[in-house]
């Protein structure tokens, strides 16, 4: 008999994988990025050709643009807040661990998985909004200067993780009320 925690656990695992993929975006893995402008891709911890760092500026020398509207203290601080991606992935990963306990042993694991998946969903919602605002502003600034810019696949990975975490929270909350007693076989 399948555990009532299983649907929430599977959804939470999917969200964890999506968030981990988003966390290893450019400059670590060039296939995943949040914004592409010209030939440069931007990720959580830097851009194509940069070193991995927490918080960065959009370098005007790489694309030959006017960076006065884009390299402000607010934009730089928003790039620093992107550290919430790994935090959301960590919370979702913890929810998976407690979900395993809930699926295998006790209802308390499912309760904790529900709380952690809800918290991870909130953090992921905040970080997805920040992604869309930050990279939306950058996209507009690049386009104003005639540089073609478009959103990358990282934005949609985070959105997919958000949906999976919300569904995981709902499934886990319902799973709390499932049957957890073990039937003993008669010999």
C-alpha beads as a LAMMPS data file, in Angstrom:
LAMMPS data file: protein, C-alpha beads

187 atoms
186 bonds

1 atom types
1 bond types

-500.0 500.0 xlo xhi
-500.0 500.0 ylo yhi
-500.0 500.0 zlo zhi

Masses

1 110.0

Atoms # bond

1 1 1 0.000 0.000 0.000
2 1 1 1.403 3.403 -0.988
3 1 1 2.042 5.976 1.674
4 1 1 -0.167 9.088 1.810
5 1 1 3.040 11.154 1.802
6 1 1 4.160 9.849 -1.602
7 1 1 2.496 12.415 -3.954
8 1 1 3.852 15.351 -1.959
9 1 1 7.249 13.695 -1.745
10 1 1 7.498 13.181 -5.514
11 1 1 6.427 16.750 -6.270
12 1 1 8.878 18.120 -3.725
13 1 1 11.669 16.025 -5.230
14 1 1 10.859 17.405 -8.694
15 1 1 10.973 20.969 -7.335
16 1 1 14.313 20.291 -5.659
17 1 1 15.828 19.041 -8.918
18 1 1 14.514 22.066 -10.844
19 1 1 15.902 24.484 -8.255
20 1 1 19.285 22.748 -8.252
21 1 1 19.426 23.076 -12.040
22 1 1 18.612 26.781 -11.710
23 1 1 21.357 27.182 -9.101
24 1 1 24.071 25.871 -11.411
25 1 1 23.223 28.363 -14.154
26 1 1 25.754 30.540 -15.965
27 1 1 28.710 30.908 -15.329
28 1 1 28.841 27.343 -13.967
29 1 1 26.676 25.686 -16.643
30 1 1 26.156 27.638 -19.853
31 1 1 23.017 25.709 -20.866
32 1 1 20.917 27.300 -18.104
33 1 1 20.594 31.075 -17.948
34 1 1 18.079 33.717 -16.884
35 1 1 18.730 36.391 -19.516
36 1 1 20.546 36.441 -22.834
37 1 1 21.618 39.780 -24.236
38 1 1 23.647 39.762 -27.397
39 1 1 25.958 36.796 -26.960
40 1 1 26.161 37.066 -23.176
41 1 1 24.096 34.905 -20.810
42 1 1 23.342 35.961 -17.255
43 1 1 22.741 33.594 -14.337
44 1 1 22.458 33.623 -10.581
45 1 1 26.149 33.950 -9.754
46 1 1 27.495 35.797 -12.785
47 1 1 27.476 35.918 -16.559
48 1 1 29.285 34.283 -19.458
49 1 1 33.021 34.651 -18.954
50 1 1 32.819 35.954 -15.379
51 1 1 33.887 34.190 -12.235
52 1 1 31.265 32.747 -9.913
53 1 1 30.356 35.415 -7.356
54 1 1 27.572 36.605 -5.127
55 1 1 26.238 39.831 -6.606
56 1 1 27.538 41.271 -9.844
57 1 1 27.223 44.246 -12.165
58 1 1 26.162 44.101 -15.787
59 1 1 29.531 44.778 -17.410
60 1 1 29.125 47.426 -20.164
61 1 1 32.473 46.557 -21.794
62 1 1 31.317 43.055 -22.755
63 1 1 28.384 44.246 -24.851
64 1 1 29.295 47.853 -25.503
65 1 1 26.274 49.481 -23.870
66 1 1 25.639 52.414 -21.559
67 1 1 25.497 50.872 -18.094
68 1 1 24.516 53.961 -16.120
69 1 1 20.831 52.980 -15.858
70 1 1 21.612 49.314 -15.273
71 1 1 24.547 49.353 -12.873
72 1 1 22.888 50.972 -9.889
73 1 1 23.096 49.983 -6.231
74 1 1 19.540 48.603 -6.352
75 1 1 20.284 46.332 -9.326
76 1 1 23.509 45.140 -7.690
77 1 1 21.641 44.381 -4.457
78 1 1 19.011 42.447 -6.409
79 1 1 21.758 40.272 -7.871
80 1 1 22.921 39.589 -4.309
81 1 1 19.413 38.497 -3.294
82 1 1 19.623 35.753 -5.923
83 1 1 21.283 33.702 -3.138
84 1 1 17.692 32.786 -2.249
85 1 1 17.742 30.216 -5.085
86 1 1 20.061 27.818 -3.212
87 1 1 18.203 28.530 0.019
88 1 1 14.914 27.520 -1.620
89 1 1 16.606 24.407 -3.043
90 1 1 17.912 23.547 0.426
91 1 1 14.480 23.938 2.010
92 1 1 12.921 21.779 -0.688
93 1 1 15.667 19.195 -0.178
94 1 1 14.990 19.117 3.561
95 1 1 11.313 18.656 2.805
96 1 1 12.228 15.633 0.658
97 1 1 14.233 14.124 3.523
98 1 1 11.367 14.539 5.963
99 1 1 8.974 13.277 3.294
100 1 1 11.014 10.085 3.106
101 1 1 10.562 9.707 6.856
102 1 1 6.845 10.338 6.440
103 1 1 6.549 7.839 3.612
104 1 1 8.456 5.151 5.454
105 1 1 7.852 5.634 9.137
106 1 1 5.592 8.203 10.700
107 1 1 3.064 10.939 10.104
108 1 1 5.354 13.506 11.780
109 1 1 7.676 13.375 8.744
110 1 1 4.748 14.293 6.501
111 1 1 3.783 17.174 8.793
112 1 1 7.316 18.576 8.704
113 1 1 7.488 18.021 4.928
114 1 1 4.281 20.041 4.581
115 1 1 5.690 22.929 6.602
116 1 1 9.034 22.917 4.778
117 1 1 7.463 22.656 1.331
118 1 1 5.208 25.603 2.190
119 1 1 8.202 27.646 3.348
120 1 1 10.179 26.624 0.253
121 1 1 7.207 27.648 -1.909
122 1 1 7.157 31.107 -0.281
123 1 1 10.899 31.596 -0.780
124 1 1 10.620 30.353 -4.368
125 1 1 7.748 32.763 -5.037
126 1 1 9.819 35.668 -3.732
127 1 1 12.858 34.653 -5.751
128 1 1 10.837 34.129 -8.938
129 1 1 9.367 37.637 -8.602
130 1 1 12.873 39.016 -8.044
131 1 1 14.101 37.110 -11.121
132 1 1 11.365 38.550 -13.297
133 1 1 11.868 42.100 -11.986
134 1 1 15.675 42.086 -12.152
135 1 1 16.044 40.413 -15.514
136 1 1 12.989 42.252 -16.858
137 1 1 14.618 45.594 -16.063
138 1 1 17.900 44.442 -17.595
139 1 1 16.074 43.146 -20.668
140 1 1 14.337 46.508 -21.145
141 1 1 17.585 48.462 -20.725
142 1 1 19.368 46.276 -23.267
143 1 1 16.516 46.577 -25.768
144 1 1 16.422 50.377 -25.342
145 1 1 20.015 50.429 -26.585
146 1 1 19.333 48.163 -29.551
147 1 1 20.817 44.996 -28.027
148 1 1 18.565 41.963 -28.547
149 1 1 17.662 40.446 -25.165
150 1 1 15.362 37.620 -24.104
151 1 1 14.513 35.653 -21.004
152 1 1 16.274 32.341 -20.516
153 1 1 15.171 28.902 -19.409
154 1 1 16.212 29.493 -15.780
155 1 1 13.149 31.679 -15.183
156 1 1 10.852 28.870 -16.253
157 1 1 12.717 26.268 -14.195
158 1 1 12.082 28.383 -11.093
159 1 1 8.427 28.828 -12.086
160 1 1 8.083 25.047 -12.542
161 1 1 9.637 24.512 -9.111
162 1 1 7.197 27.010 -7.618
163 1 1 4.207 25.183 -9.098
164 1 1 5.587 21.826 -7.941
165 1 1 6.141 23.160 -4.404
166 1 1 2.626 24.592 -4.164
167 1 1 1.170 21.278 -5.354
168 1 1 3.511 19.439 -2.964
169 1 1 2.272 21.548 -0.082
170 1 1 -1.352 20.765 -0.965
171 1 1 -0.690 17.047 -1.481
172 1 1 1.338 16.818 1.726
173 1 1 -1.322 18.639 3.708
174 1 1 -3.903 16.138 2.461
175 1 1 -1.464 13.282 3.097
176 1 1 -1.242 14.169 6.768
177 1 1 -4.766 12.829 7.224
178 1 1 -4.063 9.527 5.459
179 1 1 -3.801 6.141 7.128
180 1 1 -0.377 5.509 8.656
181 1 1 -0.979 2.398 10.733
182 1 1 0.676 -0.801 9.607
183 1 1 -1.440 -3.897 9.141
184 1 1 -0.045 -6.960 10.776
185 1 1 -0.237 -10.160 8.866
186 1 1 -1.661 -13.223 10.569
187 1 1 0.556 -16.237 10.645

Bonds

1 1 1 2
2 1 2 3
3 1 3 4
4 1 4 5
5 1 5 6
6 1 6 7
7 1 7 8
8 1 8 9
9 1 9 10
10 1 10 11
11 1 11 12
12 1 12 13
13 1 13 14
14 1 14 15
15 1 15 16
16 1 16 17
17 1 17 18
18 1 18 19
19 1 19 20
20 1 20 21
21 1 21 22
22 1 22 23
23 1 23 24
24 1 24 25
25 1 25 26
26 1 26 27
27 1 27 28
28 1 28 29
29 1 29 30
30 1 30 31
31 1 31 32
32 1 32 33
33 1 33 34
34 1 34 35
35 1 35 36
36 1 36 37
37 1 37 38
38 1 38 39
39 1 39 40
40 1 40 41
41 1 41 42
42 1 42 43
43 1 43 44
44 1 44 45
45 1 45 46
46 1 46 47
47 1 47 48
48 1 48 49
49 1 49 50
50 1 50 51
51 1 51 52
52 1 52 53
53 1 53 54
54 1 54 55
55 1 55 56
56 1 56 57
57 1 57 58
58 1 58 59
59 1 59 60
60 1 60 61
61 1 61 62
62 1 62 63
63 1 63 64
64 1 64 65
65 1 65 66
66 1 66 67
67 1 67 68
68 1 68 69
69 1 69 70
70 1 70 71
71 1 71 72
72 1 72 73
73 1 73 74
74 1 74 75
75 1 75 76
76 1 76 77
77 1 77 78
78 1 78 79
79 1 79 80
80 1 80 81
81 1 81 82
82 1 82 83
83 1 83 84
84 1 84 85
85 1 85 86
86 1 86 87
87 1 87 88
88 1 88 89
89 1 89 90
90 1 90 91
91 1 91 92
92 1 92 93
93 1 93 94
94 1 94 95
95 1 95 96
96 1 96 97
97 1 97 98
98 1 98 99
99 1 99 100
100 1 100 101
101 1 101 102
102 1 102 103
103 1 103 104
104 1 104 105
105 1 105 106
106 1 106 107
107 1 107 108
108 1 108 109
109 1 109 110
110 1 110 111
111 1 111 112
112 1 112 113
113 1 113 114
114 1 114 115
115 1 115 116
116 1 116 117
117 1 117 118
118 1 118 119
119 1 119 120
120 1 120 121
121 1 121 122
122 1 122 123
123 1 123 124
124 1 124 125
125 1 125 126
126 1 126 127
127 1 127 128
128 1 128 129
129 1 129 130
130 1 130 131
131 1 131 132
132 1 132 133
133 1 133 134
134 1 134 135
135 1 135 136
136 1 136 137
137 1 137 138
138 1 138 139
139 1 139 140
140 1 140 141
141 1 141 142
142 1 142 143
143 1 143 144
144 1 144 145
145 1 145 146
146 1 146 147
147 1 147 148
148 1 148 149
149 1 149 150
150 1 150 151
151 1 151 152
152 1 152 153
153 1 153 154
154 1 154 155
155 1 155 156
156 1 156 157
157 1 157 158
158 1 158 159
159 1 159 160
160 1 160 161
161 1 161 162
162 1 162 163
163 1 163 164
164 1 164 165
165 1 165 166
166 1 166 167
167 1 167 168
168 1 168 169
169 1 169 170
170 1 170 171
171 1 171 172
172 1 172 173
173 1 173 174
174 1 174 175
175 1 175 176
176 1 176 177
177 1 177 178
178 1 178 179
179 1 179 180
180 1 180 181
181 1 181 182
182 1 182 183
183 1 183 184
184 1 184 185
185 1 185 186
186 1 186 187
